[in-house]
Amino acid sequence: MKKNKVSIPSSKPKDQFPSELNQVSVLSLTNRFLTVNTLLSTLSASKDVLAMAKIEIALADIPEGKNMVFKWRGKPLFVRHR
């Protein structure tokens, strides 16, 4: 006796999602990325605040054993050359 192979059609197609759903998911991910990026950029410090935060001091200009006072963010910064 020969056995006939019977193929049962699967209920799921190979491409489970239509192309419209793929496009919507890509747009949704893009929108989420842009929203998070915008939120993080608004929470970060602005350029003028970052510029005020930096101070460069030439330590060679301070004589040994002396103190100097610098302004940093409107507050005194005391530097001692030991």
Buried (B, 14 or more C-beta within 10 A) or exposed (E): EEEEEEEEEEEEEEEEEEEEEEEEEEEEEEEEEEEEEEEEEEEEEEEEEEEEEEEEEEEEEBEEEEEBEEEEEEEEEEEEEE
